[in-house]
Amino acid sequence: MSDNGSETPVVADVEIEEATQVQEAEAPKGKMSVEVRLPVLAPAPHASSGANRLSAVTQDALQQVLKTAMVHDGLARGLRECAKALDKRQAHLCVLNEACTEAEYTKLIEALCAEHKINLIKISDPKLLGEWAGLCKLDKEGVARKVVGCSCVVVKDYGQESEALSVLLEYFASR
């Protein structure tokens, strides 16, 4: 906490439940322990939570399709690349981050997808989308580190036919 009082409040998209979580803090030898009560946080409900949520199978298929497309140099990442690919009708699939703070950004991508009849999927976590799009470094064990959040990814080339691609195409056909 700064002494000058110029802190910026942080607003989170969570609700505090009635229950509290009790933790006992470790005290140095000879001192009394302190009981700390922390509120339990739950994600806030969204109006469109049921409509845009992907099943685990569809999410895994999307991840595999993005990784395959990345290997075959078939991904466009970021606003400029995605808008170009969508406008030139080179895109087969667009993945957009729901949590994007720029309303104009999402309106543009949604409008281009609607205009050219390109399939659109919305993902809630930008870090997860960034990891799937290859915007990260992998350590020796293959675990993603230094993941950069991503707002939009467009698949221009699927690379190869796979079971994951057929699951994803089946998902679009059922919508």
C-alpha positions in Angstrom: 0.0 0.0 0.0 1.4 3.4 -0.9 1.6 6.3 1.6 0.4 8.9 -0.9 -3.1 7.3 -1.2 -3.0 7.2 -5.0 -4.1 3.6 -5.4 -6.3 2.5 -8.2 -9.1 0.3 -7.2 -9.2 -3.1 -8.9 -12.6 -4.4 -10.0 -12.9 -8.2 -10.4 -15.6 -10.1 -12.1 -16.4 -12.3 -9.1 -19.1 -12.4 -6.4 -18.4 -13.1 -2.7 -20.3 -16.1 -1.3 -21.7 -16.0 2.2 -19.3 -18.8 3.4 -15.8 -17.8 4.5 -12.7 -19.9 4.5 -10.7 -20.1 7.8 -7.0 -20.4 7.7 -4.6 -20.5 10.5 -1.4 -18.5 9.9 1.9 -20.0 11.0 3.3 -18.1 14.0 6.9 -17.9 15.1 7.9 -20.1 18.0 6.5 -18.9 21.3 3.9 -16.6 19.7 0.2 -17.2 19.4 -1.3 -18.2 16.1 -3.7 -15.9 14.3 -7.0 -16.9 12.7 -7.6 -15.3 9.4 -11.0 -15.3 7.7 -11.0 -15.1 3.9 -14.0 -14.8 1.7 -14.6 -17.6 -0.8 -14.8 -16.2 -4.3 -17.1 -17.6 -7.0 -17.2 -16.4 -10.6 -20.1 -14.1 -11.5 -22.8 -15.6 -13.6 -23.0 -14.3 -17.2 -26.2 -13.8 -19.1 -24.9 -16.0 -22.1 -23.1 -18.6 -20.0 -25.2 -21.5 -21.3 -25.3 -20.6 -25.0 -21.5 -20.0 -25.7 -20.0 -22.6 -23.4 -18.1 -25.4 -25.1 -18.1 -28.9 -23.9 -14.8 -30.4 -22.9 -14.7 -32.6 -26.0 -15.3 -29.6 -28.3 -12.7 -27.5 -26.4 -10.1 -30.3 -26.8 -10.9 -30.6 -30.5 -10.5 -26.8 -30.9 -7.1 -27.0 -29.2 -5.9 -29.8 -31.5 -7.2 -28.0 -34.6 -5.4 -24.8 -33.6 -2.1 -26.7 -32.8 -2.3 -28.5 -36.2 -3.0 -25.3 -38.1 -0.2 -23.6 -36.3 2.3 -26.3 -37.3 1.1 -25.9 -41.0 1.4 -22.1 -40.8 -2.3 -21.6 -41.1 -3.0 -19.3 -38.2 -3.6 -15.5 -38.1 -3.2 -14.0 -34.6 -4.1 -10.5 -33.5 -6.5 -7.9 -34.8 -4.6 -6.9 -38.0 -3.9 -10.4 -39.3 -7.3 -11.7 -38.4 -9.2 -8.7 -40.0 -7.1 -9.1 -43.2 -7.8 -12.9 -43.3 -11.5 -12.4 -42.6 -11.9 -9.6 -45.2 -10.1 -11.6 -47.9 -12.3 -14.6 -47.1 -9.2 -16.8 -46.4 -10.6 -17.8 -43.0 -12.3 -21.1 -42.2 -12.8 -20.5 -38.5 -12.4 -17.6 -36.1 -11.9 -17.9 -32.3 -12.6 -14.7 -30.3 -11.9 -13.9 -26.7 -15.1 -12.9 -24.8 -13.2 -11.0 -22.2 -11.9 -8.4 -24.7 -12.2 -4.9 -23.2 -12.5 -3.1 -26.6 -16.1 -3.2 -27.8 -15.2 -2.0 -31.3 -12.7 -4.9 -31.6 -15.3 -7.5 -30.9 -17.9 -5.8 -33.1 -15.5 -5.7 -36.1 -14.6 -9.4 -35.8 -18.2 -10.5 -35.3 -19.4 -8.4 -38.2 -16.7 -9.7 -40.6 -17.6 -13.3 -39.5 -21.3 -12.7 -40.0 -20.8 -10.9 -43.4 -18.6 -13.7 -44.9 -20.4 -16.6 -43.1 -17.3 -17.7 -41.2 -17.7 -19.9 -38.1 -17.1 -18.1 -34.8 -16.3 -19.5 -31.4 -15.9 -17.5 -28.3 -13.5 -18.4 -25.5 -13.5 -16.8 -22.1 -9.8 -17.0 -21.2 -7.3 -15.0 -23.2 -4.3 -16.8 -21.7 -5.7 -20.1 -22.8 -6.3 -18.9 -26.3 -2.8 -17.5 -26.4 -1.3 -20.8 -25.3 -3.3 -22.7 -28.0 -2.2 -20.2 -30.6 1.5 -20.7 -29.7 2.0 -17.3 -28.0 4.1 -18.8 -25.2 7.4 -20.4 -24.4 7.6 -24.1 -23.4 9.9 -25.3 -20.7 11.8 -28.6 -20.7 8.8 -30.6 -19.6 6.6 -29.0 -22.3 4.6 -26.8 -19.8 3.7 -23.4 -21.2 5.5 -20.4 -19.6 5.3 -16.7 -20.3 1.9 -17.1 -22.0 0.7 -13.9 -23.8 -3.0 -13.3 -23.9 -4.7 -13.4 -27.3 -7.9 -11.7 -28.4 -8.5 -13.3 -31.7 -7.2 -16.2 -33.8 -8.2 -17.1 -37.3 -7.6 -20.5 -39.0 -6.7 -20.0 -42.6 -5.5 -23.6 -43.2 -6.5 -26.6 -41.2 -3.3 -28.4 -42.2 -4.7 -31.9 -42.4 -7.9 -33.8 -41.8 -8.2 -35.2 -38.3 -10.7 -36.5 -35.8 -10.6 -33.2 -33.9 -11.5 -31.3 -37.1 -14.5 -33.6 -37.7 -15.6 -33.0 -34.1 -15.4 -29.3 -34.6 -17.2 -29.3 -37.9 -19.9 -31.5 -36.4 -20.2 -28.9 -33.6 -20.8 -26.1 -36.2 -23.3 -28.2 -38.1 -25.3 -28.8 -34.9 -25.6 -25.1 -34.0 
